[in-house]
Amino acid sequence: MPLTTRRRLLRFGAAALPLVALGAALPSVARAATAPSGATLRMPAETDHHVRTFMAWPALSSVWSSNLGAVRRDIATVAHEISRYEPVVLLARPDQAADARYTCGSGAYYGIDVVEIPNDDLWIRDFGPTFVVAPGAVAGVDTRFNGWGKTGTSYAQPYANDAVAAATLLGQYGIDRVRAPFVGEGGSLETDGEGTLLATVSSLVNANRNPGMTQDQVEQGMRSVLGADKVIWVPGLAGQDITDAHIDCLARFTAPGRVILDKPGPGTDPKWIAVYEETRRILQGATDARGRRLAVTELPGPDRRYIRGRGTEFLSSYTNYYTANGAVLVPQFGDGYADGVAYAILQAAYPGRNVVQLNIDNIASGGGGIHCATQSQPVVPPAA
C-alpha cells in the first residue's frame, strides 16, 4: 500500500535531507535523525518496555523441507510464551494466516494477532524494522534486507516478500519509515540504549551488502539512523554462516556498561573459538559512548556431544535470547549442566525478569534462535 500518506517528514541534520532520499550514498558528515521536537531518535535497549513483539510465520517448504511443520510449532511455542508477558503480532501470508491463527489461537494471555502480510521466512529480526524512539516519537528503520547478500551462493533462498515486509508493516501500523543508507539486518545491530552499538565487520562491511562502502561510511550510516554516538566493531567471520556472523549470536548488552559474551562450548569448530577470543580481547579493552569500561560476562555454550540438535547449521548459542517485558526467553539444548549454567547466569544478569528456557531445536536447525525470530516495538518515551 502507499505509505506516503501515513508518513510524517522526519527532520535531519546536515543539509536537511531526509535519509530516505540518501540511498547508499552517505554524505561525508551524517547527522542523527530527529523527531519533530528536535530530539534525536535513538535505537533503545531491548530491555526497555515494549508495546508488542513482532514475529513471522515460516512460509516455504522449499527452505525448511519436511521440517516446516515442526518449525511452525516452535514458532507457536515462542509466541505463546512471549504472550504471557506482552502482545504478539505474527506476520503470515494471506493463504497461510488461517493455519497460523489455528496453531497460535488459544491460551495466549495478552493475545497473538495474525496480520496478513506476505513473507518468506521467520527471521523477522533481520527483515523487519529496527525501531528508534525519542520523547513522543517513534520510527522504524528499514535496513533494506537483501537476503543476507547470499544471492548466487549455497545459502541463497527467496526473500522478495521479506524485503518489503518492513515497509508494509510500518505502513499498516502508521509508523514513520526511515530507509537506512546501508544494507543490513536487525541481528547485526546491538545497543545499550545510551548511544553505544556493537557490530561485526563481517556482516556489515561486506561487498554482499554494501559494495564500495568503507567501514567509516557504514558506521556513519548507523550513527545517522540509529542515534549512535559510538560503534564498537569486532571482526566476526564472513562466509561461514548465512549471516556472516551476526552480533546477536556473539555479544549482547544486558545493561549500559555490561555485556554478555558467547563462549563456544566443547566440540565447537576452532574458527568460531577464534572469533570468540578476538571479540573478548576487544570488548575487555573497550569503553562505551559514555566512557565506561565494559564489564564482560561469559555465557558458555553447551557441549555439542550432549545436545539434541545436530548438523553444521544448528545454532547452539544461548546468547541469542530475547528480553520481553518481565522475561528472558532463552534456548534449552538438552545438555543439562550447560542449560543450568545458562539459566543461572541470565537470572543474575536480569534479576527482575523470569528466565524461560524453551526447546527450539527446529528453529535452531536453520541457524537461528529466539532473538532472530522476534522484533520488539518499544514504548514511546513520554514527551517532555
C-alpha positions in Angstrom: 0.0 0.0 0.0 1.2 3.6 -0.5 3.0 4.8 2.7 3.4 8.5 1.9 0.0 9.4 3.4 0.9 7.8 6.7 4.4 9.2 7.0 5.5 12.5 8.6 8.6 14.0 7.3 11.4 13.4 9.8 13.9 16.2 10.2 17.6 15.5 9.7 20.7 17.5 10.3 23.4 18.4 7.8 21.8 19.6 4.6 18.3 18.9 6.0 18.0 16.0 3.5 15.6 13.2 4.6 17.6 10.0 5.0 15.1 8.1 2.8 16.5 10.0 -0.1 20.1 9.3 0.5 20.1 5.6 -0.6 23.6 4.0 -0.2 25.4 7.3 -0.8 26.2 8.8 2.5 27.4 12.4 2.9 30.9 12.8 4.5 29.2 14.1 7.7 25.9 12.5 8.6 23.8 13.9 11.4 21.4 11.9 13.5 17.7 11.7 12.6 15.5 13.7 14.8 11.8 13.7 15.9 9.6 16.8 15.1 10.5 18.0 18.6 14.2 18.1 17.6 15.2 15.3 19.9 17.5 12.6 18.5 15.8 9.3 17.5 17.8 6.5 19.1 17.6 2.7 19.0 16.5 1.8 22.5 17.8 -1.1 24.6 15.8 -4.2 24.2 15.2 -4.2 27.9 13.1 -1.0 27.6 9.4 -1.6 27.8 7.7 -3.0 24.7 4.3 -2.3 23.1 4.4 -5.7 21.4 6.6 -8.3 19.8 6.6 -9.0 16.1 7.1 -12.5 14.7 6.7 -14.2 11.4 5.1 -17.5 10.2 7.6 -19.5 8.2 6.2 -19.8 4.7 8.3 -22.0 2.5 8.8 -25.8 2.3 11.5 -25.0 -0.2 13.5 -23.6 2.7 12.5 -25.9 5.5 11.6 -29.0 3.6 9.8 -31.7 5.7 10.7 -29.8 8.8 8.4 -26.9 8.1 5.6 -28.1 10.3 7.9 -28.6 13.3 9.4 -25.2 12.8 6.0 -23.7 12.8 5.2 -25.5 16.1 8.4 -24.0 17.6 7.3 -20.5 16.4 3.9 -21.1 18.1 5.6 -22.1 21.3 7.8 -19.0 21.4 4.8 -16.8 20.5 2.7 -18.3 23.3 5.5 -17.8 25.9 6.0 -14.2 24.9 2.2 -13.6 25.0 2.4 -14.3 28.8 4.3 -11.0 29.1 3.2 -8.8 26.2 1.1 -8.8 23.0 2.4 -10.7 19.9 1.8 -9.8 16.3 2.6 -12.6 13.8 3.0 -11.8 10.1 1.7 -14.5 7.8 0.9 -14.9 4.1 -2.8 -14.4 3.4 -3.2 -18.1 2.3 -1.4 -19.3 5.5 -3.0 -16.9 8.0 -5.8 -19.3 8.9 -3.2 -22.0 9.8 -1.2 -19.6 11.8 -4.4 -18.5 13.7 -5.4 -22.1 14.3 -2.0 -23.1 15.6 -1.5 -20.0 17.8 -5.0 -19.1 18.6 -5.7 -20.4 22.1 -4.2 -19.9 25.5 -2.5 -16.6 24.8 -2.6 -14.3 27.8 -2.0 -10.9 26.1 -3.1 -12.2 22.7 -1.5 -13.2 19.4 -2.7 -11.2 16.5 -2.1 -12.6 13.0 -1.7 -9.9 10.3 -1.8 -10.8 6.6 1.5 -9.5 5.3 3.3 -11.7 2.7 6.6 -13.0 4.0 9.1 -15.8 3.1 10.7 -16.9 6.3 10.6 -16.5 10.1 13.7 -14.3 10.7 11.9 -11.0 11.4 14.7 -9.7 13.4 16.6 -9.3 10.1 14.0 -8.3 7.6 11.6 -6.4 9.9 12.0 -2.8 11.0 14.5 -1.7 13.7 12.7 0.8 15.9 14.1 4.1 17.1 12.5 6.5 19.6 12.6 9.9 21.1 10.3 11.6 23.6 6.9 11.5 22.0 8.1 9.9 18.7 8.8 6.5 17.1 10.1 5.5 13.7 11.1 2.2 12.1 14.4 1.9 10.3 14.2 -0.3 7.1 17.7 -1.7 6.8 16.9 -2.8 3.2 17.1 -6.6 3.6 18.7 -8.3 0.7 18.7 -11.9 1.8 21.9 -11.5 3.7 23.6 -10.9 0.4 23.6 -14.6 -0.4 22.1 -14.5 -4.0 24.2 -16.9 -6.1 25.6 -18.8 -3.1 24.7 -22.1 -1.5 22.9 -20.1 1.2 20.5 -18.3 -1.2 16.8 -18.5 -0.6 13.7 -16.5 -1.7 13.4 -13.1 0.0 11.3 -10.9 -2.2 8.4 -10.7 0.3 10.7 -10.3 3.3 12.5 -7.4 1.5 9.3 -5.3 1.5 7.7 -6.5 4.7 9.2 -3.8 6.9 7.7 -1.1 4.8 4.3 -2.8 4.7 4.3 -3.4 8.4 5.2 0.1 9.3 2.5 1.4 6.9 -0.1 -0.8 8.4 0.7 0.5 11.9 1.1 4.1 10.8 4.7 4.3 12.0 7.2 6.5 10.2 9.7 4.6 7.9 13.3 5.6 7.6 15.3 4.0 4.8 18.8 3.2 6.0 21.8 4.4 4.0 23.3 0.9 4.3 22.1 -2.6 3.8 22.0 -4.8 6.9 19.8 -6.7 9.3 18.5 -6.2 12.8 20.6 -9.1 14.1 23.7 -7.2 13.1 22.9 -4.3 15.5 23.1 -4.4 19.3 22.8 -1.4 21.5 22.9 -0.3 25.2 20.2 2.3 24.5 22.6 5.0 25.5 24.3 5.6 22.2 26.7 2.6 22.0 26.4 0.0 19.3 28.1 -3.4 18.9 28.5 -4.8 15.4 30.6 -7.2 13.4 32.7 -6.0 10.5 32.0 -9.3 8.6 28.2 -8.8 8.4 28.1 -5.1 7.5 31.4 -4.0 5.9 30.9 -6.7 3.3 30.5 -6.4 -0.5 27.5 -8.7 -0.4 25.6 -5.9 1.4 27.4 -2.6 1.0 29.7 -2.8 -2.0 32.2 0.1 -2.2 31.4 1.4 1.3 34.2 1.7 3.8 33.8 0.8 7.4 33.7 4.5 8.3 30.9 5.1 5.8 28.8 2.2 7.1 29.4 3.5 10.6 28.2 7.0 9.7 25.1 5.5 8.3 24.5 3.5 11.5 25.0 6.7 13.6 22.7 8.7 11.5 19.6 6.4 11.6 20.2 4.7 15.0 21.2 7.8 17.0 24.6 6.1 17.9 27.5 8.0 19.4 30.0 5.2 19.3 30.2 1.8 17.4 32.4 -0.9 18.9 33.4 -3.1 16.0 34.5 -6.7 16.3 35.8 -8.6 13.2 33.3 -11.5 13.1 33.8 -14.1 10.3 32.5 -13.8 6.8 31.2 -16.7 4.6 30.8 -19.3 7.3 27.1 -18.9 8.0 24.2 -17.3 6.3 24.5 -14.1 8.4 28.3 -13.6 8.1 28.4 -13.8 12.0 25.7 -11.5 13.4 26.5 -9.8 16.7 23.3 -11.2 18.3 24.8 -14.6 18.5 28.0 -13.3 19.9 27.7 -10.4 22.3 24.7 -8.7 23.9 24.2 -5.7 26.3 22.5 -6.6 29.5 22.6 -3.0 30.7 24.7 0.0 29.9 28.4 -0.9 30.5 27.6 -4.7 30.8 27.9 -7.3 28.1 27.2 -11.0 27.8 29.7 -12.8 25.6 29.0 -16.1 24.0 31.7 -18.6 24.8 31.7 -21.6 22.5 31.1 -25.0 24.2 33.1 -28.2 23.7 33.0 -29.5 20.2 32.8 -26.1 18.5 34.7 -25.6 15.3 38.0 -23.8 16.1 37.3 -21.0 13.7 34.4 -19.9 16.0 36.6 -20.2 19.0 39.0 -17.8 17.4 36.1 -15.3 16.8 35.2 -15.5 20.5 38.8 -15.0 21.6 39.2 -11.9 19.4 35.9 -10.5 20.5 36.7 -11.0 24.2 40.0 -9.2 23.7 38.3 -6.2 22.0 35.5 -5.9 24.5 37.7 -6.2 27.5 39.7 -3.2 26.3 36.7 -1.2 25.1 34.8 1.8 26.5 31.2 2.7 25.7 29.8 6.1 24.4 29.9 7.5 27.9 33.5 6.4 28.6 32.7 3.4 30.8 34.8 0.3 30.5 32.7 -2.8 29.7 32.1 -5.5 32.3 32.1 -8.7 30.3 30.3 -11.8 31.5 30.9 -15.0 29.5 27.9 -17.3 28.7 29.3 -20.8 28.0 27.6 -22.7 25.2 26.6 -26.4 25.6 28.8 -29.4 24.8 27.8 -30.4 21.3 28.2 -34.0 22.2 25.2 -33.8 24.6 22.7 -31.6 22.8 19.7 -32.8 20.9 20.3 -30.9 17.7 22.7 -31.9 15.1 24.1 -30.5 11.8 26.6 -27.9 10.9 23.9 -25.1 10.7 22.5 -25.9 14.2 22.9 -22.8 16.3 23.8 -23.8 19.9 24.0 -20.3 21.3 22.3 -19.3 24.5 23.3 -15.7 23.7 20.6 -15.5 21.0 18.0 -14.9 23.7 15.1 -12.4 23.7 14.1 -10.0 26.5 10.4 -9.4 26.7 8.5 -7.4 29.3 9.4 -9.2 32.6 11.1 -12.2 30.9 14.2 -13.5 29.2 13.4 -16.3 26.7 16.5 -18.5 26.0 17.0 -21.8 24.2 17.4 -25.0 26.1 19.5 -27.6 24.2 19.5 -30.8 26.3 23.0 -30.5 27.9 21.6 -30.4 31.4 24.7 -28.9 33.0 25.1 -26.1 30.4 21.4 -25.4 30.4 21.6 -24.9 34.1 24.6 -22.6 34.0 23.0 -20.5 31.3 19.8 -20.2 33.4 21.9 -19.0 36.4 24.0 -16.5 34.5 21.0 -15.0 32.8 19.0 -14.8 36.0 21.8 -13.0 37.7 22.1 -10.6 34.7 18.4 -9.9 34.6 17.3 -10.2 38.3 13.9 -8.6 37.7 12.8 -11.0 34.9 11.8 -14.6 34.7 14.2 -16.7 32.7 12.2 -19.0 30.4 14.0 -21.9 28.7 12.5 -23.3 25.6 13.2 -26.2 23.3 13.6 -24.6 19.9 15.6 -27.2 18.2 13.7 -27.0 14.9 14.3 -23.2 14.7 18.0 -23.7 15.7 18.4 -26.3 12.9 18.1 -23.4 10.5 21.0 -21.4 12.0 18.9 -19.0 14.2 17.4 -18.7 17.6 14.7 -16.9 19.6 16.2 -13.4 19.1 16.4 -14.0 15.3 12.7 -14.9 15.3 11.5 -11.8 17.2 11.5 -8.0 17.0 10.3 -5.6 19.7 8.3 -2.4 19.2 9.3 -0.1 22.1 7.0 2.1 24.1 7.3 5.7 23.0 9.0 7.7 25.8 6.8 10.5 27.2 7.1 13.9 25.5 8.9 16.5 27.5 
